[in-house]
Amino acid sequence: MFTRNFIITGTLLALLITAPLAAHAQQGHTDAAVIIEEIESTDAPDPNAAPKPADAAAKPAAAEEVMVTEEVAVVEEVTFLRAAPDFRDGRFRVGLVAPGIYYGNKGIDAMMTMGAEGEYFFFEQLSAGLGISVATDFQSNAKPNAILNFVPKVRYFFDFTRYPRISAYVQAGVGLALIDGKHAAADIMIPGGGITWRWKDHWYLGLDTALHVLARSSTAVSFQFSPTLRYQF
């Protein structure tokens, strides 16, 4: 009898102790569920909400990137314009001078001229070289019909900052002219000049002009005008 009463009393005490703990645990689970639900509702995007404006810091960053790009482009352009356009110092240039027009006095009628030349640049603006050309009117009569010229020459170049592909030059030289293959004359080429345009990296198109004073017993003066094609290496 005592044993049964002891068991009943212990059971009631256990229920009295564990019941509040169970209720508190159930309340904790409920509070946790409410907190999780509130967090999820806070994080979920509102479909009816207006779109947020783009980050203001992104615009200055993009503008700064564009500004840096423009500054780099300007620096590259200035560097290119200030640099010598051809980098001629210490280089050779060879070319064809043809077909052109050769015309003078003392019986020198209009002729077609063609030739070749080569020059070496001792400095960026100064070169020296040799030009060989022949002019002929394809006739055979008492007048001069063919003139062969050997003229060493010097040239001084002028560059244009705003147009780096274009250069102009003045030239002068003294050489030998052979008229009709039998009459020699001093060929004084002064003044002369021309213009070149850098077509590609090593190729140049241009025009060349010169006044030739053919000095012999009867001095003649002739003028030569020719297109040119040159290669620099």
Secondary structure as GFF3:
##gff-version 3
##sequence-region A 1 233
A	DSSP	alpha_helix	2	43	.	.	.	ID=ss1
A	DSSP	alpha_helix	58	82	.	.	.	ID=ss2
A	DSSP	beta_strand	92	104	.	.	.	ID=ss3
A	DSSP	beta_strand	111	121	.	.	.	ID=ss4
A	DSSP	beta_strand	126	136	.	.	.	ID=ss5
A	DSSP	beta_strand	146	159	.	.	.	ID=ss6
A	DSSP	beta_strand	166	179	.	.	.	ID=ss7
A	DSSP	beta_strand	183	198	.	.	.	ID=ss8
A	DSSP	beta_strand	203	215	.	.	.	ID=ss9
A	DSSP	beta_strand	220	232	.	.	.	ID=ss10
###
